[in-house]
Amino acid sequence: MINTGFNMNIHYDSSLTEVPDDPDSFYEGILHLEREALTENDPVNKGKLFSRIGVSYRVFGNNEQSEIILLKALELLDAVKNKTDHFIAELRLSQTFQKQGKFEDSINILKRLENISRENKELNNYTDVVYQHLGKVYFDMERFEEAMYKFKKAKTLREVKGDRELLSSTEFAITITAGKIKSLNL
């Protein structure tokens, strides 16, 4: 995580959406990252900065700017053949498409990333992240049974990882999704 000196922390609301804890400070953090990107000469670091800026714009609610910046990040990271950071930027672009209501575009990216992460040892550690995001797309589409299936797959992998923070976010998603399924079955 890049330290901006600003509050870039987030939390999840009841629709499993990322929300800045302090929107004003979060936005100042984005502007700080943009200033850093302007002076960065290393293409890998610039690509990583653009990726971080892109995801931050999405969380802040500016999905158009998020898409533009993430496409720049992907271009830079592809040119330097940085597989891991390219993968992460593409994952972030899928989330931006999701927020724009381009669900099929998001799902297509995520299914491709799922295959890549399962087949590539360098990226295998991200399979749970892909499942979590597929679950969120299905959740937003109100396909709660499919969302639950993906969240449970993410949970299984995250239990093996032992990362309490990731596991906690997945358990939260499962709880919210179970409530949605229950309310539909009443």
C-alpha positions, -999 to +999 in steps of 0.1 A: +000+000+000+013+034-009+013+058+020-002+091+009-004+108+042-042+110+038-069+087+051-074+062+022-091+037+045-124+021+034-152+001+049-180-020+033-216-010+035-246-034+035-245-037-003-209-049+000-197-016-016-164+000-007-169+034+009-142+058+020-140+064+057-132+101+051-143+111+015-125+145+016-092+131+028-096+101+004-099+126-025-069+145-014-051+112-014-060+106-050-047+140-059-015+133-041-011+100-060-017+118-093+010+143-085+034+114-077+025+098-111+033+129-130+069+129-117+074+091-118+098+080-146+099+043-140+072+026-161+065-002-136+061+023-107+040+046-129+018+017-139+013+007-102+005+043-093-021+045-122-036+012-110-039+026-074-053+059-087-078+040-109-091+019-081-093+049-058-114+068-083-138+039-085-141+038-047-146+075-047-174+071-073-158+085-104-160+054-126-153+071-159-120+085-146-112+051-130-116+033-164-094+059-182-066+056-156-068+018-153-065+015-191-033+036-189-020+014-162-027-017-182-009-002-212+022+006-192+023-027-173+018-047-205+046-029-222+070-039-195+056-074-192+048-071-155+023-100-151+014-095-115+006-058-115-011-062-149-033-089-134-042-066-105-049-036-127-072-058-149-089-071-118-095-035-108-108-027-143-133-055-139-146-038-107-150-005-125-170-022-153-191-038-125-198-004-110-207+010-144-233-018-148-212-036-175-216-069-157-209-091-187-176-073-194-167-076-157-175-113-156-156-120-188-125-104-174-129-122-141-134-156-157-103-151-178-083-140-147-097-171-128-081-194-154-049-174-155-046-175-117-052-212-115-027-220-142+001-196-133+021-202-101+030-165-098-007-155-098-022-185-080-023-165-048-050-143-064-076-170-071-095-162-039-096-126-048-111-134-082-137-156-066-146-128-042-150-103-070-171-127-091-193-132-061-197-094-058-206-091-095-233-118-091-245-101-059-249-068-077-268-086-104-291-101-077-279-136-086-275-144-049-271-182-052-242-178-077-227-151-055-229-174-024-211-201-044-182-179-053-180-164-018-177-199-004-150-208-028-131-176-018-136-185+019-122-220+014-090-206-002-088-177+024-090-202+053-059-219+038-042-185+034-049-177+070-054-140+063-079-129+089-088-096+072-096-112+039-115-140+056-135-115+076-145-096+044-156-129+029-176-139+059-193-105+059-202-111+022-216-145+030-237-132+059-252-104+038-258-127+009-274-153+031-298-126+043-307-117+007-314-154-001-335-158+030-355-127+023-363-140-013-374-173+001-399-159+026 
